[in-house]
């Protein structure tokens, strides 16, 4: 094959060769040393212009080799995905710090990756370097997939309806006591119904979700330990759950050392509780996850080891705290931004739970599931602010892209090669303007139309017609074909979503009963995509005053 057929590219290469050949060795070395970055960018651009294998998905244009599209993706992944979708279609590849990441968008893309075989699309290969140092060995992604499915089944035993009924009062009590005692609610504590103040919603929700999760799922011993000292240890462990730690698992930095030390302290603490309970069985009836896990055995007949229980508890606390605190924050921000919806939400609470003497009664668990305004507010928040914008899997074998997702290339269907990272994004399908009216607008009313897109998407996600799949942890709605996937889908769908709805519902209800809320003129903050979970940018303060119950 002659270089002449490449025209200007061949001429450029020829001129460069003639120039370098005339240089002395010393001058050539100096030239290369000074100009290697520029030459790398130029050679990378030339390489992208050369003909490529037509069976591979198109690669997003990038100037800097290895770094690739990291800046555009990291700054605003939603905009990056939509821009690439317009240029390249629903399937494309981009370079992320040396990794080749192939993205599959739309509901079909969600189904292709989330519904694919776990032997082809590996979650453990994608995440274990991040999760194992934080959660611990032998659990979640640090064990074979079949053991993870059994561990999820064990956790489901602790997420029973009977336990949920016990948890409603516990969560309500924790929120009420927090508002009575935390310095952020000083005006509320003064019983002044006329004075407005403010609180940092992200900080408050982070603390409340830890308190409520520890009180319910983790047990009395754990809840009693939630002090400032424990909070700092937890913060050190949480510091290992960042994009830096995801991209670079082992760096000689202080945050990595603090992460490892904190993991050991928290793990040892859980193990001490487990050993104490084993030494004194039947001392106290507990409706918590520790008791549930201590009673379980793997299919091979082996009970869970103490460190496995401890590490599962860490995983539950870490994963649940991040997603619930973030969703609760976004929910309250939007409610505060819409006084009309806030008032409707409050009146729903009054109608069902305000007693003739003016006091509030604790809802029953089943009653919380029958509050349409509260339910639609939480669903809409999860639609427009899913905690995780990108789901990754490592491709273990070459896989063909189905024609329903991307039109065939000139050489047939696209193939995603072994070793690529495959990525789906429910955050895109949940705000796809081709599906949702006013897709980027927070509008809870869209969930009240039984024939609307939202209701149909949720029906598909929840498999209301009874199409359930058992991946090894009990029947669960697969939901991979739905554009609405706030808790993931398939075998890695979050098993804690019912607890999350319970926790969010009680937290939001309890706060709305006690205070009126408004936002400053700055309005709802923009998303911060520089964190593992999509948080609101700071400052994210909410103005509040105590309600007048007269």
Secondary structure, DSSP 8 states (H G I E B T S, - for coil): --GGGGTHHHHHHHHHHHHHHTS-HHHHHHHHHHHHHHHHHHHHHHHHHS---TTS--B---SSTTTBTHHHHHH-HHHHHHHHHHHH-SEEEEEETTEEEEEE-HHHHHHHHHTS-TTTEEHHHHHHHHHHHHH-TTSTTSS-HHHHHHHHHHHHHHS-HHHHHHHHHHHHHHHHHHHHH-GGGHHHHTT-SS--EEEEHHHHHHHHHHHHHIIIII-HHHHHH-SHHHHHHHHHHHTTSSHHHHH-S--S-HHHHHHHHHHHHHHHHHHHHHHHHHHTTTSS---SHHHHHHT-B-TTS-B--HHHHHHHHHHHHHHHHHHHHHHHHHHHHHHHH-HHHHHHHHHHHHHHHB-TTS-B----HHHHTT-HHHHHHHHHHHHHT-S-S-EEEEE-S-EE--TTTS--BTTBS-EE-TT-EEEE-HHHHTT-TTTSTTTTS--GGGGG-TTSHHHHHHHHHHTTTS-EEESSSSEEE--TT-S--TT--GGG--TTHHHHHHHHHHHHHHHHHHEEEEE-TT-S--EETTSSS-EE-S--EEEEEE----
